[in-house]
């Protein structure tokens, strides 16, 4: 798991690349990132694309200067956090936590 941040000089935006390693996703067919940036709507989730090494990646442009809670949704059923998140906060839905990225 990793998160890469690339701040753009031309506008207050950060390109954030979310990725999950092959060992985390196992034999998953569908991996998506869901969070505050899409109102936690699974149907609006950004799908991660499978890489040659079996990992999954996706890049989003998010407004800089904000924090966004998020989680990964694997095969529409399993939620997981990112080990590389900047911090974690209670989800408010269950005893689990959400990953947070600080931009």
Secondary structure as UniProt FT lines:
FT   STRAND          2..7
FT   STRAND          13..20
FT   HELIX           22..25
FT   TURN            26..27
FT   STRAND          31..35
FT   HELIX           36..38
FT   TURN            39..40
FT   HELIX           42..44
FT   STRAND          46..47
FT   STRAND          49..50
FT   TURN            52..53
FT   STRAND          56..63
FT   TURN            64..65
FT   STRAND          67..74
FT   TURN            75..77
FT   STRAND          78..80
FT   TURN            83..84
FT   STRAND          87..90
FT   STRAND          97..102
//
